[in-house]
Amino acid sequence: MENKKKTYRGNEEKQRITNRLSRIEGQIKGIKKMVEEDRYCQDILLQLSAIENSIKSLSNHILENHLYSCVSNDLEKGNMEVIEELISLFKKFNKA
């Protein structure tokens, strides 16, 4: 089910996120090439670990912005449902 809410980001923030996603995309393409070239497993695993860290870092950045903007605004408006939304988000975040 798609959420109907929207988060409006400034151009600078959109560019920052887009740049990071492009960097992650480049890392993934690099790993694909490594597999095609029969590179050593350890080298590929190290690159996969770097991608995981990049994604976690970006996720944390977006989560922090979400807390300071969306959640803060909802709480100021008295929308306590945002707390249940956050609990659900954290449960999904912490799945292995």
Secondary structure, DSSP 4 states (H G I P E B T S, - for coil): ----------HHHHHHHHHHHHHHHHHHHHHHHHHHTT--HHHHHHHHHHHHHHHHHHHHHHHHHHIIIIIHHHHHTT-THHHHHHHHHHHHHT--
